[in-house]
Every structure is written in structure tokens, then in C-alpha cells.
Amino acid sequence: MKLSKLFSLMKQHKSVQIRQGRAAQWVGDSSSLYPIYNLPQLNEAAMQELLGVSDDAWDKYKYEEYETMKYSEEDNIDGMYQLDRLKVMICWSGKELIPLVGGGRIFFIQAKYLKPFDDIGLLSFWYREEPLRDGVIGVNEGMCLAGLVMPIVVDDRVFTETLYRVYDLTKRQAGEEE
């Protein structure tokens, strides 16, 4: 994992969250968490220094620290199922969205949350039932849980209509008109 890319995400959102897990500290912003191993105990002062943020700029950051992990750190939990990454990316409202499908559902995650990983070709995605309305997407690097990303909830009628239009036009061009 590239810590510089992770730190860049936190700086971009001006949001830092630390959760203490059993085997690792989990660090991220308000929409993602990644396990950090072999670092001393992180706290607010350490994060400010690691991010290279001045005291004045730090006042604009949202900092949260929790003594427990809100999500399961297990690689395999009940109700979890694998998601397939579609080979398209959708740009919508300034966000690059990656569609993931499985279990008869579609989820979208922001592409930027995969930047901390060294080789995205080795990643697998798993939907995990969690105490959130829309669950969480577990990102595995090989066989190990390497990140948690919150899915984007698309409640935009224009977005849905646009996807239907693209689908209809693609079918028509491919000669599959009904």
C-alpha cells in the first residue's frame, strides 16, 4: 500500500479517521479505511505531522479517533459475497465511479479509493453486511482484507435515465434492437 496516496486522500477531504483494530490501526477519511501495520500508535499530533499540515490548516480538518473498529476485520464474514468489477468507469458529478456487481445488485465506489493500492489487478471486492444502511465494500489484496470503502448511493433520476439511454443506444448499435 502506498501511504502517500492514502495521505493524499485524507488531505483532499480534510478528514482523518483512526480506528483501533485488533491487529492494525485503521486509517482513512470519512468514506474509506485502510489497515496500517508496524507504525507507532497514531494520534492527532502524529497524523498532522505525517500529513505535513500546519496548525492553521489543521483547524479546517475533521479529525476522529475511535478506540474500537466499527466494522469486522475478518477476511470472511457471514452474508459476504464477491463482487465483479465491470470494465467501465463512469464519470458523474465530478466523481469517477467504478461499478461492482454481485448478488443481483450494483454498487458504485469512487476510483480514487483504489489509488493507495500497489496493483489494482490483484484486488477483489466483497460486499459485506455491516451496521450501515448500504453495507460496505471490502477490498482484498490477494486473500487479505486491505481496505473498506463505502459505496456511493445513487439516488439521482438523471443518472439512472442516462445509464438506460446508454444501454438502449449500445444495444441498437450492436444490432440487438427489440
Secondary structure, DSSP 8 states (H G I E B T S, - for coil): --HHHHHHHHHHHTEEEEEE-SSSEEEEETTEEEEE-S-----HHHHHHHHT--HHHHTTSEEEEESS-SS---SS-TT-EEEEE-S--EEETTEEEEEEEETTEEEEEEGGGGTTSS-GGGEEEEEE--SSTT-EEEEEETTEEEEEE--B----HHHHHHHHHHHHHHHHHTT---
